[in-house]
């Protein structure tokens, strides 16, 4: 089965972001988690380019960034919208937790977010409500500096 069209759309959405003027280079990659049984009875999890994905598959979004300039870049914010068919799950191990949004305007921890109900009122936000993630780098990105941020998601 080919790559699910929604994963292809997610990659295209990330890649279609307008180029920033200046020395910041940002790359985005979507990988799928593959699970295989090991001889010792454990399950091994690996990341691979998606060749086949189906609803329920876990995917990992990876944002790589690099300062190709000669000066530090301060106040850097890296954001990633989520396509409607993608459900946020958690930050990837080893990556800082992103700020989350359920409306694209207000960001915070999941526990601090609410979702407006059609008839009025609100309810606590759930991971499936997340529409965007972002990271604010706490220190300037040095000239030549680079890094990677990642989060886990699932195909709805």
Buried (B, 14 or more C-beta within 10 A) or exposed (E): EEBBEBBBBBBEBBEEEEEEEEBBBBEBBBBBBBEEEEEEEEEEEEBEEBEEBEEEBBBBBBBBBBBEBEEBBEEBEBBBBBBEBBBBBBBBEEBBBBBBBBBEEEBEEBEEBBBEEEEEEEEEBEBEBBBBBBBEBEEBBEEEBEBBBBBBBBBE
